[in-house]
């Protein structure tokens, strides 16, 4: 009689423990998903910025700013379609 009661108590404690663990896990997963979403937004935002076309200073062809070679100067940024054009300038 007493041992059954003890087992019941033990099972109850175990169930509570498992539920708490699941709740904590869910919280952790939500946090991780939030981080992933934030990271993905950042990447997509960068890609949106990369869709902008810039003109090569040497040959005049247009390239996506994500693929352009940009040299940050003190006043203006100089963009080139490739390192080849950058070499031609120098
Ligand atoms: Zn070029």
PDB file of the backbone (N, CA, C, O) and the ligand in Angstrom, with CONECT records:
HET     ZN  A 101       1
ATOM      1  N   UNK A   1       0.842  -1.217   0.000  1.00  0.00           N
ATOM      2  CA  UNK A   1       0.000   0.000   0.000  1.00  0.00           C
ATOM      3  C   UNK A   1       0.864   1.249   0.000  1.00  0.00           C
ATOM      4  O   UNK A   1       0.674   2.166  -0.799  1.00  0.00           O
ATOM      5  N   UNK A   2       1.800   1.256   0.901  1.00  0.00           N
ATOM      6  CA  UNK A   2       2.676   2.422   1.015  1.00  0.00           C
ATOM      7  C   UNK A   2       3.591   2.553  -0.202  1.00  0.00           C
ATOM      8  O   UNK A   2       3.837   3.648  -0.707  1.00  0.00           O
ATOM      9  N   UNK A   3       4.094   1.382  -0.663  1.00  0.00           N
ATOM     10  CA  UNK A   3       5.009   1.407  -1.809  1.00  0.00           C
ATOM     11  C   UNK A   3       4.285   1.852  -3.079  1.00  0.00           C
ATOM     12  O   UNK A   3       4.877   2.547  -3.905  1.00  0.00           O
ATOM     13  N   UNK A   4       3.018   1.469  -3.254  1.00  0.00           N
ATOM     14  CA  UNK A   4       2.236   1.901  -4.414  1.00  0.00           C
ATOM     15  C   UNK A   4       2.109   3.412  -4.425  1.00  0.00           C
ATOM     16  O   UNK A   4       2.239   4.075  -5.454  1.00  0.00           O
ATOM     17  N   UNK A   5       1.847   3.930  -3.214  1.00  0.00           N
ATOM     18  CA  UNK A   5       1.710   5.376  -3.072  1.00  0.00           C
ATOM     19  C   UNK A   5       3.020   6.063  -3.446  1.00  0.00           C
ATOM     20  O   UNK A   5       3.035   7.110  -4.094  1.00  0.00           O
ATOM     21  N   UNK A   6       4.106   5.449  -3.021  1.00  0.00           N
ATOM     22  CA  UNK A   6       5.440   6.007  -3.296  1.00  0.00           C
ATOM     23  C   UNK A   6       5.729   5.997  -4.788  1.00  0.00           C
ATOM     24  O   UNK A   6       6.271   6.954  -5.340  1.00  0.00           O
ATOM     25  N   UNK A   7       5.350   4.875  -5.440  1.00  0.00           N
ATOM     26  CA  UNK A   7       5.562   4.762  -6.888  1.00  0.00           C
ATOM     27  C   UNK A   7       4.730   5.815  -7.624  1.00  0.00           C
ATOM     28  O   UNK A   7       5.185   6.449  -8.577  1.00  0.00           O
ATOM     29  N   UNK A   8       3.486   5.977  -7.142  1.00  0.00           N
ATOM     30  CA  UNK A   8       2.610   6.987  -7.745  1.00  0.00           C
ATOM     31  C   UNK A   8       3.215   8.366  -7.623  1.00  0.00           C
ATOM     32  O   UNK A   8       3.185   9.145  -8.575  1.00  0.00           O
ATOM     33  N   UNK A   9       3.759   8.675  -6.471  1.00  0.00           N
ATOM     34  CA  UNK A   9       4.388   9.973  -6.221  1.00  0.00           C
ATOM     35  C   UNK A   9       5.613  10.158  -7.119  1.00  0.00           C
ATOM     36  O   UNK A   9       5.867  11.225  -7.678  1.00  0.00           O
ATOM     37  N   UNK A  10       6.360   9.043  -7.223  1.00  0.00           N
ATOM     38  CA  UNK A  10       7.572   9.073  -8.042  1.00  0.00           C
ATOM     39  C   UNK A  10       7.219   9.328  -9.504  1.00  0.00           C
ATOM     40  O   UNK A  10       7.866  10.121 -10.188  1.00  0.00           O
ATOM     41  N   UNK A  11       6.155   8.624  -9.975  1.00  0.00           N
ATOM     42  CA  UNK A  11       5.721   8.797 -11.362  1.00  0.00           C
ATOM     43  C   UNK A  11       5.260  10.230 -11.612  1.00  0.00           C
ATOM     44  O   UNK A  11       5.558  10.829 -12.645  1.00  0.00           O
ATOM     45  N   UNK A  12       4.522  10.762 -10.634  1.00  0.00           N
ATOM     46  CA  UNK A  12       4.023  12.136 -10.757  1.00  0.00           C
ATOM     47  C   UNK A  12       5.192  13.115 -10.869  1.00  0.00           C
ATOM     48  O   UNK A  12       5.198  14.017 -11.708  1.00  0.00           O
ATOM     49  N   UNK A  13       6.180  12.908  -9.998  1.00  0.00           N
ATOM     50  CA  UNK A  13       7.357  13.772 -10.028  1.00  0.00           C
ATOM     51  C   UNK A  13       8.077  13.654 -11.358  1.00  0.00           C
ATOM     52  O   UNK A  13       8.570  14.640 -11.905  1.00  0.00           O
ATOM     53  N   UNK A  14       8.129  12.427 -11.872  1.00  0.00           N
ATOM     54  CA  UNK A  14       8.804  12.187 -13.147  1.00  0.00           C
ATOM     55  C   UNK A  14       8.074  12.913 -14.285  1.00  0.00           C
ATOM     56  O   UNK A  14       8.692  13.553 -15.135  1.00  0.00           O
ATOM     57  N   UNK A  15       6.731  12.792 -14.273  1.00  0.00           N
ATOM     58  CA  UNK A  15       5.924  13.444 -15.321  1.00  0.00           C
ATOM     59  C   UNK A  15       6.118  14.961 -15.271  1.00  0.00           C
ATOM     60  O   UNK A  15       6.273  15.616 -16.301  1.00  0.00           O
ATOM     61  N   UNK A  16       6.105  15.496 -14.065  1.00  0.00           N
ATOM     62  CA  UNK A  16       6.310  16.934 -13.913  1.00  0.00           C
ATOM     63  C   UNK A  16       7.681  17.334 -14.444  1.00  0.00           C
ATOM     64  O   UNK A  16       7.832  18.356 -15.113  1.00  0.00           O
ATOM     65  N   UNK A  17       8.672  16.510 -14.134  1.00  0.00           N
ATOM     66  CA  UNK A  17      10.039  16.781 -14.574  1.00  0.00           C
ATOM     67  C   UNK A  17      10.110  16.789 -16.098  1.00  0.00           C
ATOM     68  O   UNK A  17      10.728  17.665 -16.703  1.00  0.00           O
ATOM     69  N   UNK A  18       9.451  15.772 -16.717  1.00  0.00           N
ATOM     70  CA  UNK A  18       9.474  15.663 -18.183  1.00  0.00           C
ATOM     71  C   UNK A  18       8.774  16.869 -18.809  1.00  0.00           C
ATOM     72  O   UNK A  18       9.267  17.450 -19.776  1.00  0.00           O
ATOM     73  N   UNK A  19       7.619  17.239 -18.245  1.00  0.00           N
ATOM     74  CA  UNK A  19       6.880  18.383 -18.783  1.00  0.00           C
ATOM     75  C   UNK A  19       7.709  19.659 -18.700  1.00  0.00           C
ATOM     76  O   UNK A  19       7.726  20.469 -19.626  1.00  0.00           O
ATOM     77  N   UNK A  20       8.392  19.818 -17.579  1.00  0.00           N
ATOM     78  CA  UNK A  20       9.247  20.997 -17.419  1.00  0.00           C
ATOM     79  C   UNK A  20      10.378  20.989 -18.439  1.00  0.00           C
ATOM     80  O   UNK A  20      10.730  22.020 -19.013  1.00  0.00           O
ATOM     81  N   UNK A  21      10.942  19.793 -18.651  1.00  0.00           N
ATOM     82  CA  UNK A  21      12.035  19.658 -19.620  1.00  0.00           C
ATOM     83  C   UNK A  21      11.544  20.016 -21.015  1.00  0.00           C
ATOM     84  O   UNK A  21      12.242  20.695 -21.768  1.00  0.00           O
ATOM     85  N   UNK A  22      10.327  19.555 -21.364  1.00  0.00           N
ATOM     86  CA  UNK A  22       9.758  19.852 -22.682  1.00  0.00           C
ATOM     87  C   UNK A  22       9.526  21.353 -22.831  1.00  0.00           C
ATOM     88  O   UNK A  22       9.826  21.944 -23.869  1.00  0.00           O
ATOM     89  N   UNK A  23       8.983  21.960 -21.765  1.00  0.00           N
ATOM     90  CA  UNK A  23       8.727  23.391 -21.811  1.00  0.00           C
ATOM     91  C   UNK A  23      10.032  24.162 -22.013  1.00  0.00           C
ATOM     92  O   UNK A  23      10.091  25.115 -22.790  1.00  0.00           O
ATOM     93  N   UNK A  24      11.071  23.734 -21.302  1.00  0.00           N
ATOM     94  CA  UNK A  24      12.367  24.396 -21.423  1.00  0.00           C
ATOM     95  C   UNK A  24      12.925  24.201 -22.827  1.00  0.00           C
ATOM     96  O   UNK A  24      13.491  25.121 -23.418  1.00  0.00           O
ATOM     97  N   UNK A  25      12.756  22.988 -23.351  1.00  0.00           N
ATOM     98  CA  UNK A  25      13.244  22.667 -24.695  1.00  0.00           C
ATOM     99  C   UNK A  25      12.526  23.521 -25.735  1.00  0.00           C
ATOM    100  O   UNK A  25      13.135  24.035 -26.673  1.00  0.00           O
ATOM    101  N   UNK A  26      11.200  23.659 -25.541  1.00  0.00           N
ATOM    102  CA  UNK A  26      10.422  24.444 -26.492  1.00  0.00           C
ATOM    103  C   UNK A  26      10.889  25.902 -26.471  1.00  0.00           C
ATOM    104  O   UNK A  26      11.011  26.550 -27.511  1.00  0.00           O
ATOM    105  N   UNK A  27      11.145  26.394 -25.263  1.00  0.00           N
ATOM    106  CA  UNK A  27      11.630  27.769 -25.123  1.00  0.00           C
ATOM    107  C   UNK A  27      12.965  27.921 -25.835  1.00  0.00           C
ATOM    108  O   UNK A  27      13.213  28.910 -26.526  1.00  0.00           O
ATOM    109  N   UNK A  28      13.827  26.908 -25.649  1.00  0.00           N
ATOM    110  CA  UNK A  28      15.155  26.935 -26.276  1.00  0.00           C
ATOM    111  C   UNK A  28      15.028  26.914 -27.793  1.00  0.00           C
ATOM    112  O   UNK A  28      15.711  27.658 -28.497  1.00  0.00           O
ATOM    113  N   UNK A  29      14.127  26.033 -28.294  1.00  0.00           N
ATOM    114  CA  UNK A  29      13.941  25.914 -29.747  1.00  0.00           C
ATOM    115  C   UNK A  29      13.388  27.219 -30.311  1.00  0.00           C
ATOM    116  O   UNK A  29      13.833  27.683 -31.361  1.00  0.00           O
ATOM    117  N   UNK A  30      12.412  27.814 -29.610  1.00  0.00           N
ATOM    118  CA  UNK A  30      11.855  29.090 -30.061  1.00  0.00           C
ATOM    119  C   UNK A  30      12.951  30.145 -30.157  1.00  0.00           C
ATOM    120  O   UNK A  30      13.010  30.912 -31.118  1.00  0.00           O
ATOM    121  N   UNK A  31      13.817  30.171 -29.149  1.00  0.00           N
ATOM    122  CA  UNK A  31      14.912  31.122 -29.164  1.00  0.00           C
ATOM    123  C   UNK A  31      15.831  30.885 -30.336  1.00  0.00           C
ATOM    124  O   UNK A  31      16.263  31.826 -31.003  1.00  0.00           O
ATOM    125  N   UNK A  32      16.128  29.619 -30.586  1.00  0.00           N
ATOM    126  CA  UNK A  32      17.010  29.278 -31.700  1.00  0.00           C
ATOM    127  C   UNK A  32      16.365  29.647 -33.024  1.00  0.00           C
ATOM    128  O   UNK A  32      17.019  30.192 -33.913  1.00  0.00           O
ATOM    129  N   UNK A  33      15.068  29.346 -33.152  1.00  0.00           N
ATOM    130  CA  UNK A  33      14.372  29.679 -34.389  1.00  0.00           C
ATOM    131  C   UNK A  33      14.368  31.182 -34.619  1.00  0.00           C
ATOM    132  O   UNK A  33      14.508  31.649 -35.749  1.00  0.00           O
ATOM    133  N   UNK A  34      14.204  31.937 -33.530  1.00  0.00           N
ATOM    134  CA  UNK A  34      14.241  33.386 -33.641  1.00  0.00           C
ATOM    135  C   UNK A  34      15.595  33.854 -34.145  1.00  0.00           C
ATOM    136  O   UNK A  34      15.679  34.746 -34.989  1.00  0.00           O
ATOM    137  N   UNK A  35      16.648  33.252 -33.626  1.00  0.00           N
ATOM    138  CA  UNK A  35      17.992  33.604 -34.068  1.00  0.00           C
ATOM    139  C   UNK A  35      18.177  33.283 -35.541  1.00  0.00           C
ATOM    140  O   UNK A  35      18.735  34.079 -36.298  1.00  0.00           O
ATOM    141  N   UNK A  36      17.700  32.100 -35.942  1.00  0.00           N
ATOM    142  CA  UNK A  36      17.844  31.676 -37.340  1.00  0.00           C
ATOM    143  C   UNK A  36      17.099  32.652 -38.244  1.00  0.00           C
ATOM    144  O   UNK A  36      17.605  33.062 -39.289  1.00  0.00           O
ATOM    145  N   UNK A  37      15.874  33.023 -37.818  1.00  0.00           N
ATOM    146  CA  UNK A  37      15.075  33.941 -38.625  1.00  0.00           C
ATOM    147  C   UNK A  37      15.791  35.289 -38.770  1.00  0.00           C
ATOM    148  O   UNK A  37      15.848  35.879 -39.849  1.00  0.00           O
ATOM    149  N   UNK A  38      16.337  35.751 -37.633  1.00  0.00           N
ATOM    150  CA  UNK A  38      17.045  37.031 -37.649  1.00  0.00           C
ATOM    151  C   UNK A  38      18.243  36.976 -38.595  1.00  0.00           C
ATOM    152  O   UNK A  38      18.510  37.906 -39.356  1.00  0.00           O
ATOM    153  N   UNK A  39      18.952  35.851 -38.518  1.00  0.00           N
ATOM    154  CA  UNK A  39      20.132  35.656 -39.359  1.00  0.00           C
ATOM    155  C   UNK A  39      19.734  35.639 -40.829  1.00  0.00           C
ATOM    156  O   UNK A  39      20.392  36.231 -41.684  1.00  0.00           O
ATOM    157  N   UNK A  40      18.606  34.922 -41.100  1.00  0.00           N
ATOM    158  CA  UNK A  40      18.141  34.803 -42.480  1.00  0.00           C
ATOM    159  C   UNK A  40      17.719  36.171 -43.008  1.00  0.00           C
ATOM    160  O   UNK A  40      17.982  36.505 -44.164  1.00  0.00           O
ATOM    161  N   UNK A  41      17.065  36.960 -42.157  1.00  0.00           N
ATOM    162  CA  UNK A  41      16.662  38.299 -42.557  1.00  0.00           C
ATOM    163  C   UNK A  41      17.878  39.137 -42.915  1.00  0.00           C
ATOM    164  O   UNK A  41      17.871  39.887 -43.891  1.00  0.00           O
ATOM    165  N   UNK A  42      18.917  38.994 -42.110  1.00  0.00           N
ATOM    166  CA  UNK A  42      20.140  39.747 -42.373  1.00  0.00           C
ATOM    167  C   UNK A  42      20.734  39.351 -43.720  1.00  0.00           C
ATOM    168  O   UNK A  42      21.157  40.202 -44.503  1.00  0.00           O
ATOM    169  N   UNK A  43      20.757  38.040 -43.978  1.00  0.00           N
ATOM    170  CA  UNK A  43      21.327  37.551 -45.236  1.00  0.00           C
ATOM    171  C   UNK A  43      20.494  38.050 -46.403  1.00  0.00           C
ATOM    172  O   UNK A  43      21.034  38.502 -47.413  1.00  0.00           O
ATOM    173  N   UNK A  44      19.161  37.965 -46.260  1.00  0.00           N
ATOM    174  CA  UNK A  44      18.290  38.409 -47.343  1.00  0.00           C
ATOM    175  C   UNK A  44      18.401  39.911 -47.552  1.00  0.00           C
ATOM    176  O   UNK A  44      18.368  40.400 -48.682  1.00  0.00           O
ATOM    177  N   UNK A  45      18.533  40.638 -46.443  1.00  0.00           N
ATOM    178  CA  UNK A  45      18.697  42.087 -46.552  1.00  0.00           C
ATOM    179  C   UNK A  45      19.966  42.414 -47.305  1.00  0.00           C
ATOM    180  O   UNK A  45      20.000  43.339 -48.117  1.00  0.00           O
ATOM    181  N   UNK A  46      21.007  41.654 -47.033  1.00  0.00           N
ATOM    182  CA  UNK A  46      22.267  41.869 -47.725  1.00  0.00           C
ATOM    183  C   UNK A  46      22.121  41.544 -49.206  1.00  0.00           C
ATOM    184  O   UNK A  46      22.699  42.205 -50.069  1.00  0.00           O
ATOM    185  N   UNK A  47      21.314  40.484 -49.481  1.00  0.00           N
ATOM    186  CA  UNK A  47      21.094  40.112 -50.883  1.00  0.00           C
ATOM    187  C   UNK A  47      20.303  41.189 -51.602  1.00  0.00           C
ATOM    188  O   UNK A  47      20.578  41.496 -52.762  1.00  0.00           O
ATOM    189  N   UNK A  48      19.317  41.765 -50.917  1.00  0.00           N
ATOM    190  CA  UNK A  48      18.535  42.839 -51.526  1.00  0.00           C
ATOM    191  C   UNK A  48      19.443  43.999 -51.885  1.00  0.00           C
ATOM    192  O   UNK A  48      19.316  44.603 -52.950  1.00  0.00           O
ATOM    193  N   UNK A  49      20.375  44.306 -50.966  1.00  0.00           N
ATOM    194  CA  UNK A  49      21.335  45.362 -51.238  1.00  0.00           C
ATOM    195  C   UNK A  49      22.233  44.979 -52.395  1.00  0.00           C
ATOM    196  O   UNK A  49      22.674  45.832 -53.165  1.00  0.00           O
ATOM    197  N   UNK A  50      22.507  43.668 -52.513  1.00  0.00           N
ATOM    198  CA  UNK A  50      23.369  43.180 -53.578  1.00  0.00           C
ATOM    199  C   UNK A  50      22.711  43.233 -54.939  1.00  0.00           C
ATOM    200  O   UNK A  50      23.400  43.195 -55.958  1.00  0.00           O
ATOM    201  N   UNK A  51      21.373  43.322 -54.977  1.00  0.00           N
ATOM    202  CA  UNK A  51      20.662  43.385 -56.246  1.00  0.00           C
ATOM    203  C   UNK A  51      20.881  44.732 -56.928  1.00  0.00           C
ATOM    204  O   UNK A  51      20.616  44.885 -58.121  1.00  0.00           O
ATOM    205  N   UNK A  52      21.358  45.686 -56.176  1.00  0.00           N
ATOM    206  CA  UNK A  52      21.628  47.008 -56.724  1.00  0.00           C
ATOM    207  C   UNK A  52      22.776  46.928 -57.726  1.00  0.00           C
ATOM    208  O   UNK A  52      23.789  46.278 -57.466  1.00  0.00           O
ATOM    209  N   UNK A  53      22.614  47.585 -58.864  1.00  0.00           N
ATOM    210  CA  UNK A  53      23.643  47.522 -59.886  1.00  0.00           C
ATOM    211  C   UNK A  53      24.584  48.718 -59.760  1.00  0.00           C
ATOM    212  O   UNK A  53      24.153  49.849 -59.538  1.00  0.00           O
ATOM    213  N   UNK A  54      25.852  48.443 -59.904  1.00  0.00           N
ATOM    214  CA  UNK A  54      26.841  49.520 -59.868  1.00  0.00           C
ATOM    215  C   UNK A  54      27.651  49.483 -61.158  1.00  0.00           C
ATOM    216  O   UNK A  54      27.736  48.456 -61.831  1.00  0.00           O
ATOM    217  N   UNK A  55      28.239  50.623 -61.482  1.00  0.00           N
ATOM    218  CA  UNK A  55      28.955  50.726 -62.746  1.00  0.00           C
ATOM    219  C   UNK A  55      30.460  50.641 -62.512  1.00  0.00           C
ATOM    220  O   UNK A  55      31.007  51.260 -61.600  1.00  0.00           O
ATOM    221  N   UNK A  56      31.088  49.877 -63.340  1.00  0.00           N
ATOM    222  CA  UNK A  56      32.542  49.747 -63.246  1.00  0.00           C
ATOM    223  C   UNK A  56      33.183  51.055 -63.675  1.00  0.00           C
ATOM    224  O   UNK A  56      32.800  51.641 -64.688  1.00  0.00           O
ATOM    225  N   UNK A  57      34.140  51.499 -62.916  1.00  0.00           N
ATOM    226  CA  UNK A  57      34.786  52.786 -63.177  1.00  0.00           C
ATOM    227  C   UNK A  57      35.685  52.711 -64.409  1.00  0.00           C
ATOM    228  O   UNK A  57      35.937  53.736 -65.041  1.00  0.00           O
ATOM    229  N   UNK A  58      36.166  51.538 -64.760  1.00  0.00           N
ATOM    230  CA  UNK A  58      37.127  51.403 -65.856  1.00  0.00           C
ATOM    231  C   UNK A  58      36.426  51.096 -67.182  1.00  0.00           C
ATOM    232  O   UNK A  58      36.575  51.838 -68.153  1.00  0.00           O
ATOM    233  N   UNK A  59      35.665  50.003 -67.217  1.00  0.00           N
ATOM    234  CA  UNK A  59      35.076  49.591 -68.498  1.00  0.00           C
ATOM    235  C   UNK A  59      33.623  50.048 -68.639  1.00  0.00           C
ATOM    236  O   UNK A  59      33.057  49.960 -69.729  1.00  0.00           O
ATOM    237  N   UNK A  60      33.020  50.526 -67.575  1.00  0.00           N
ATOM    238  CA  UNK A  60      31.675  51.090 -67.655  1.00  0.00           C
ATOM    239  C   UNK A  60      30.560  50.064 -67.657  1.00  0.00           C
ATOM    240  O   UNK A  60      29.400  50.430 -67.843  1.00  0.00           O
ATOM    241  N   UNK A  61      30.870  48.792 -67.457  1.00  0.00           N
ATOM    242  CA  UNK A  61      29.815  47.780 -67.444  1.00  0.00           C
ATOM    243  C   UNK A  61      29.172  47.704 -66.066  1.00  0.00           C
ATOM    244  O   UNK A  61      29.796  48.014 -65.051  1.00  0.00           O
ATOM    245  N   UNK A  62      27.907  47.284 -66.055  1.00  0.00           N
ATOM    246  CA  UNK A  62      27.158  47.216 -64.802  1.00  0.00           C
ATOM    247  C   UNK A  62      27.295  45.836 -64.169  1.00  0.00           C
ATOM    248  O   UNK A  62      27.197  44.813 -64.847  1.00  0.00           O
ATOM    249  N   UNK A  63      27.519  45.825 -62.883  1.00  0.00           N
ATOM    250  CA  UNK A  63      27.602  44.566 -62.138  1.00  0.00           C
ATOM    251  C   UNK A  63      26.815  44.713 -60.845  1.00  0.00           C
ATOM    252  O   UNK A  63      26.621  45.820 -60.343  1.00  0.00           O
ATOM    253  N   UNK A  64      26.366  43.583 -60.316  1.00  0.00           N
ATOM    254  CA  UNK A  64      25.681  43.607 -59.019  1.00  0.00           C
ATOM    255  C   UNK A  64      26.674  44.055 -57.952  1.00  0.00           C
ATOM    256  O   UNK A  64      27.827  43.625 -57.940  1.00  0.00           O
ATOM    257  N   UNK A  65      26.218  44.912 -57.071  1.00  0.00           N
ATOM    258  CA  UNK A  65      27.131  45.475 -56.073  1.00  0.00           C
ATOM    259  C   UNK A  65      27.720  44.390 -55.179  1.00  0.00           C
ATOM    260  O   UNK A  65      28.794  44.570 -54.603  1.00  0.00           O
ATOM    261  N   UNK A  66      27.009  43.251 -55.061  1.00  0.00           N
ATOM    262  CA  UNK A  66      27.548  42.153 -54.244  1.00  0.00           C
ATOM    263  C   UNK A  66      28.746  41.509 -54.920  1.00  0.00           C
ATOM    264  O   UNK A  66      29.607  40.933 -54.254  1.00  0.00           O
ATOM    265  N   UNK A  67      28.803  41.608 -56.265  1.00  0.00           N
ATOM    266  CA  UNK A  67      29.917  40.984 -56.986  1.00  0.00           C
ATOM    267  C   UNK A  67      30.953  42.001 -57.405  1.00  0.00           C
ATOM    268  O   UNK A  67      32.031  41.632 -57.871  1.00  0.00           O
ATOM    269  N   UNK A  68      30.646  43.272 -57.246  1.00  0.00           N
ATOM    270  CA  UNK A  68      31.583  44.315 -57.641  1.00  0.00           C
ATOM    271  C   UNK A  68      32.727  44.399 -56.636  1.00  0.00           C
ATOM    272  O   UNK A  68      32.590  44.048 -55.464  1.00  0.00           O
ATOM    273  N   UNK A  69      33.841  44.870 -57.135  1.00  0.00           N
ATOM    274  CA  UNK A  69      34.992  45.116 -56.262  1.00  0.00           C
ATOM    275  C   UNK A  69      34.922  46.590 -55.865  1.00  0.00           C
ATOM    276  O   UNK A  69      35.015  47.477 -56.714  1.00  0.00           O
ATOM    277  N   UNK A  70      34.761  46.834 -54.591  1.00  0.00           N
ATOM    278  CA  UNK A  70      34.602  48.207 -54.128  1.00  0.00           C
ATOM    279  C   UNK A  70      35.814  48.630 -53.309  1.00  0.00           C
ATOM    280  O   UNK A  70      36.224  47.942 -52.374  1.00  0.00           O
ATOM    281  N   UNK A  71      36.369  49.756 -53.672  1.00  0.00           N
ATOM    282  CA  UNK A  71      37.476  50.329 -52.906  1.00  0.00           C
ATOM    283  C   UNK A  71      36.931  51.559 -52.193  1.00  0.00           C
ATOM    284  O   UNK A  71      36.468  52.506 -52.830  1.00  0.00           O
ATOM    285  N   UNK A  72      36.989  51.536 -50.882  1.00  0.00           N
ATOM    286  CA  UNK A  72      36.465  52.663 -50.122  1.00  0.00           C
ATOM    287  C   UNK A  72      37.516  53.751 -50.025  1.00  0.00           C
ATOM    288  O   UNK A  72      38.557  53.584 -49.389  1.00  0.00           O
ATOM    289  N   UNK A  73      37.223  54.858 -50.664  1.00  0.00           N
ATOM    290  CA  UNK A  73      38.131  55.992 -50.615  1.00  0.00           C
ATOM    291  C   UNK A  73      37.711  56.942 -49.515  1.00  0.00           C
ATOM    292  O   UNK A  73      36.679  56.741 -48.875  1.00  0.00           O
ATOM    293  N   UNK A  74      38.509  57.982 -49.290  1.00  0.00           N
ATOM    294  CA  UNK A  74      38.172  58.946 -48.244  1.00  0.00           C
ATOM    295  C   UNK A  74      36.916  59.743 -48.572  1.00  0.00           C
ATOM    296  O   UNK A  74      36.190  60.142 -47.662  1.00  0.00           O
ATOM    297  N   UNK A  75      36.644  59.986 -49.861  1.00  0.00           N
ATOM    298  CA  UNK A  75      35.458  60.770 -50.246  1.00  0.00           C
ATOM    299  C   UNK A  75      34.410  59.906 -50.931  1.00  0.00           C
ATOM    300  O   UNK A  75      33.227  59.975 -50.595  1.00  0.00           O
ATOM    301  N   UNK A  76      34.838  59.099 -51.885  1.00  0.00           N
ATOM    302  CA  UNK A  76      33.876  58.285 -52.633  1.00  0.00           C
ATOM    303  C   UNK A  76      34.338  56.836 -52.668  1.00  0.00           C
ATOM    304  O   UNK A  76      35.520  56.534 -52.504  1.00  0.00           O
ATOM    305  N   UNK A  77      33.378  55.953 -52.885  1.00  0.00           N
ATOM    306  CA  UNK A  77      33.700  54.550 -53.093  1.00  0.00           C
ATOM    307  C   UNK A  77      33.881  54.325 -54.583  1.00  0.00           C
ATOM    308  O   UNK A  77      33.067  54.780 -55.387  1.00  0.00           O
ATOM    309  N   UNK A  78      34.932  53.632 -54.951  1.00  0.00           N
ATOM    310  CA  UNK A  78      35.160  53.325 -56.346  1.00  0.00           C
ATOM    311  C   UNK A  78      34.828  51.865 -56.579  1.00  0.00           C
ATOM    312  O   UNK A  78      35.291  50.982 -55.856  1.00  0.00           O
ATOM    313  N   UNK A  79      34.017  51.625 -57.599  1.00  0.00           N
ATOM    314  CA  UNK A  79      33.581  50.256 -57.877  1.00  0.00           C
ATOM    315  C   UNK A  79      34.116  49.770 -59.206  1.00  0.00           C
ATOM    316  O   UNK A  79      34.210  50.520 -60.177  1.00  0.00           O
ATOM    317  N   UNK A  80      34.457  48.518 -59.222  1.00  0.00           N
ATOM    318  CA  UNK A  80      34.980  47.881 -60.420  1.00  0.00           C
ATOM    319  C   UNK A  80      34.271  46.551 -60.614  1.00  0.00           C
ATOM    320  O   UNK A  80      33.846  45.921 -59.645  1.00  0.00           O
ATOM    321  N   UNK A  81      34.141  46.118 -61.888  1.00  0.00           N
ATOM    322  CA  UNK A  81      33.429  44.867 -62.162  1.00  0.00           C
ATOM    323  C   UNK A  81      34.269  43.674 -61.730  1.00  0.00           C
ATOM    324  O   UNK A  81      33.729  42.621 -61.391  1.00  0.00           O
ATOM    325  N   UNK A  82      35.580  43.836 -61.741  1.00  0.00           N
ATOM    326  CA  UNK A  82      36.449  42.717 -61.359  1.00  0.00           C
ATOM    327  C   UNK A  82      37.800  43.269 -60.934  1.00  0.00           C
ATOM    328  O   UNK A  82      38.084  44.454 -61.107  1.00  0.00           O
ATOM    329  N   UNK A  83      38.616  42.406 -60.382  1.00  0.00           N
ATOM    330  CA  UNK A  83      39.955  42.841 -59.974  1.00  0.00           C
ATOM    331  C   UNK A  83      40.812  43.152 -61.199  1.00  0.00           C
ATOM    332  O   UNK A  83      41.803  43.875 -61.099  1.00  0.00           O
ATOM    333  N   UNK A  84      40.424  42.597 -62.371  1.00  0.00           N
ATOM    334  CA  UNK A  84      41.167  42.862 -63.600  1.00  0.00           C
ATOM    335  C   UNK A  84      41.086  44.360 -63.937  1.00  0.00           C
ATOM    336  O   UNK A  84      42.086  44.997 -64.268  1.00  0.00           O
ATOM    337  N   UNK A  85      39.867  44.893 -63.839  1.00  0.00           N
ATOM    338  CA  UNK A  85      39.668  46.312 -64.133  1.00  0.00           C
ATOM    339  C   UNK A  85      40.416  47.164 -63.113  1.00  0.00           C
ATOM    340  O   UNK A  85      40.973  48.208 -63.455  1.00  0.00           O
ATOM    341  N   UNK A  86      40.424  46.720 -61.877  1.00  0.00           N
ATOM    342  CA  UNK A  86      41.138  47.438 -60.830  1.00  0.00           C
ATOM    343  C   UNK A  86      42.626  47.489 -61.155  1.00  0.00           C
ATOM    344  O   UNK A  86      43.291  48.499 -60.926  1.00  0.00           O
ATOM    345  N   UNK A  87      43.134  46.390 -61.691  1.00  0.00           N
ATOM    346  CA  UNK A  87      44.560  46.353 -62.079  1.00  0.00           C
ATOM    347  C   UNK A  87      44.810  47.292 -63.257  1.00  0.00           C
ATOM    348  O   UNK A  87      45.854  47.940 -63.329  1.00  0.00           O
ATOM    349  N   UNK A  88      43.834  47.364 -64.196  1.00  0.00           N
ATOM    350  CA  UNK A  88      43.991  48.224 -65.361  1.00  0.00           C
ATOM    351  C   UNK A  88      44.069  49.693 -64.968  1.00  0.00           C
ATOM    352  O   UNK A  88      44.720  50.496 -65.637  1.00  0.00           O
ATOM    353  N   UNK A  89      43.396  50.032 -63.874  1.00  0.00           N
ATOM    354  CA  UNK A  89      43.394  51.423 -63.428  1.00  0.00           C
ATOM    355  C   UNK A  89      44.774  51.807 -62.911  1.00  0.00           C
ATOM    356  O   UNK A  89      45.232  52.935 -63.091  1.00  0.00           O
ATOM    357  N   UNK A  90      45.413  50.861 -62.277  1.00  0.00           N
ATOM    358  CA  UNK A  90      46.696  51.194 -61.639  1.00  0.00           C
ATOM    359  C   UNK A  90      47.891  51.078 -62.570  1.00  0.00           C
ATOM    360  O   UNK A  90      49.023  51.330 -62.157  1.00  0.00           O
TER     361      UNK A  90
HETATM  362 ZN    ZN A 101      35.233  46.671 -65.551  1.00  0.00          ZN
END
